[in-house]
């Protein structure tokens, strides 16, 4: 609004990237586990932000060995090799999930879990096979249950309790075409967040979720139809997708003491209303 009271419209075409936000020690001395954390997406950003926020250590699980090695080298160079560990982990495999959390025990046990694993493809429901449906549900939803269970069993009984932050999606509220399996899985993540929060609150464990709209990264560009990405970008009031670290910032907030009275919440990280 101007000095004379004239309303000045917001520039909806501003596409400049925002300045990077420095760390404030929000996760000081905590051990953080990140699933599907290799690469340049939200999981990788969550790992970086955790270290920038003072985490004692970050343990990253991912199925991609090459990308795991790359992010381990990158983070070790910046933050020290003793603060970074990686485990080849398919979050849909119970044995590999246990190995991931066993690795966190060498850093004093898991304090924070970022559930980030997910997979999607575009298939109209009338053409969708049982295998299409089951794979997306297993990786995107059941893996969140599997990792939440593993973390909770290790957090229960600890004086510090713990925090779990899940990665849902605005797709659960506004699904595009040909993604009913992914929308159902992410809706399930939201429901699981609320239900597990009730179960774990008596143990001092908080469970929340973020629900991003569009966070652009090189992997997403490779696996998503460009027309769909263009349509999603055009629908964003800021005229641009989120940076992955902007989503990770909210995840860090939910993992920090600043959100100590929040549990069972799904926070939309979007320039759109749900």
Rosetta blueprint (number, residue, H / E / L):
1 X L
2 X L
3 X L
4 X L
5 X L
6 X L
7 X L
8 X L
9 X L
10 X L
11 X L
12 X L
13 X L
14 X L
15 X L
16 X L
17 X L
18 X L
19 X L
20 X L
21 X L
22 X L
23 X L
24 X L
25 X L
26 X L
27 X L
28 X L
29 X L
30 X L
31 X E
32 X E
33 X E
34 X E
35 X E
36 X L
37 X L
38 X L
39 X L
40 X L
41 X L
42 X H
43 X H
44 X H
45 X H
46 X H
47 X H
48 X H
49 X H
50 X H
51 X H
52 X H
53 X L
54 X L
55 X L
56 X L
57 X E
58 X E
59 X E
60 X E
61 X E
62 X E
63 X L
64 X L
65 X H
66 X H
67 X H
68 X H
69 X H
70 X H
71 X H
72 X H
73 X H
74 X H
75 X H
76 X H
77 X H
78 X H
79 X H
80 X L
81 X H
82 X H
83 X H
84 X E
85 X E
86 X E
87 X E
88 X E
89 X L
90 X L
91 X L
92 X L
93 X L
94 X H
95 X H
96 X H
97 X H
98 X H
99 X H
100 X H
101 X H
102 X H
103 X H
104 X H
105 X H
106 X L
107 X L
108 X L
109 X L
110 X L
111 X L
112 X E
113 X E
114 X E
115 X E
116 X L
117 X L
118 X L
119 X L
120 X L
121 X L
122 X L
123 X L
124 X L
125 X H
126 X H
127 X H
128 X L
129 X L
130 X H
131 X H
132 X H
133 X H
134 X H
135 X H
136 X H
137 X H
138 X H
139 X H
140 X H
141 X H
142 X H
143 X H
144 X H
145 X H
146 X H
147 X H
148 X H
149 X H
150 X H
151 X H
152 X H
153 X H
154 X H
155 X H
156 X L
157 X L
158 X L
159 X L
160 X L
161 X L
162 X E
163 X E
164 X E
165 X E
166 X E
167 X E
168 X L
169 X L
170 X H
171 X H
172 X H
173 X L
174 X L
175 X L
176 X L
177 X L
178 X L
179 X L
180 X H
181 X H
182 X H
183 X H
184 X H
185 X H
186 X H
187 X H
188 X H
189 X H
190 X H
191 X H
192 X H
193 X H
194 X H
195 X H
196 X H
197 X H
198 X H
199 X H
200 X H
201 X H
202 X L
203 X L
204 X L
205 X E
206 X E
207 X E
208 X E
209 X E
210 X E
211 X E
212 X E
213 X L
214 X L
215 X E
216 X E
217 X L
218 X H
219 X H
220 X H
221 X H
222 X H
223 X H
224 X L
225 X L
226 X H
227 X H
228 X H
229 X H
230 X H
231 X H
232 X H
233 X H
234 X H
235 X L
236 X L
237 X L
238 X L
239 X L
240 X L
241 X L
242 X E
243 X E
244 X H
245 X H
246 X H
247 X H
248 X H
249 X H
250 X H
251 X H
252 X H
253 X H
254 X H
255 X H
256 X L
257 X H
258 X H
259 X H
260 X L
261 X L
262 X L
263 X L
264 X L
265 X L
266 X E
267 X E
268 X E
269 X E
270 X L
271 X L
272 X L
273 X L
274 X L
